[in-house]
Amino acid sequence: MLVGLGNPGAEYEATRHNAGFWWVEALARELKATLLHDKGYHGLVARTTLHGQTIWLLKPQTFMNLSGKSVAALARFFKIQPEEILVAHDELDVVPGQAKLKFGGSHAGHNGLRDIHAQLGTGDYWRLRLGIGHPGVKSEVINWVLKKPDAQQRTAIEECVARTLKAVPAMLAGEMEKATLLVHTGKPPRPKPPRPEGV
């Protein structure tokens, strides 16, 4: 299950906090999957297959602070385990144009993750942290995430979205080391040289 976090509504569409939405929308376009509103899961949902595997795409429509309500509803109904969930979200501590793939850990004050932690009862799920940069002052964070990035930052984030989508097949195959390298560097890992005989 691949989730993108954001806030619903036209006024939020182009804001930094919606980087997760941009990611899952780009993935849906690539997979030619249509995200449709589903009241039961409080979000826009698409079901599709990739390499013979059923995957769910989800854009919670609950507003960021209640993202877990949507994630948990879909996960419970289809018996999707937390470790089979990837959440794409905006990340203050990563510069625009970069992303980090991470499993587990704290929500680090991100309200969407905080609610997902609470609703799933665990932090043991994957996160794709899409860099939006930090305003430099803690008191400015709320304004920063709800503002639109400038053209240069927006381009950097969009290029990062396109690059990290290339890691999705590796993620679905459970090749998280390969996926991490693709996300962090944009390059697949080099094959290891064969070991000499008798070593």
Secondary structure, 3 states (H helix, E strand, C coil): CEEECCCCCCCCCCCHHHHHHHHHHHHHHHHCCCCEEEHHHCEEEEEEEECCEEEEEEEECCCHHHHHHHHHHHHHHCCCCHHHCEEEEEECCCCCCCEEEEECCCCCCCHHHHHHHHHHCCCCCEEEEEECCCCCCHHHHHHHHCCCCCHHHHHHHHHHHHHHHCCHHHHHCCCHHHHHHHHHHCCCCCCCCCCCCCC
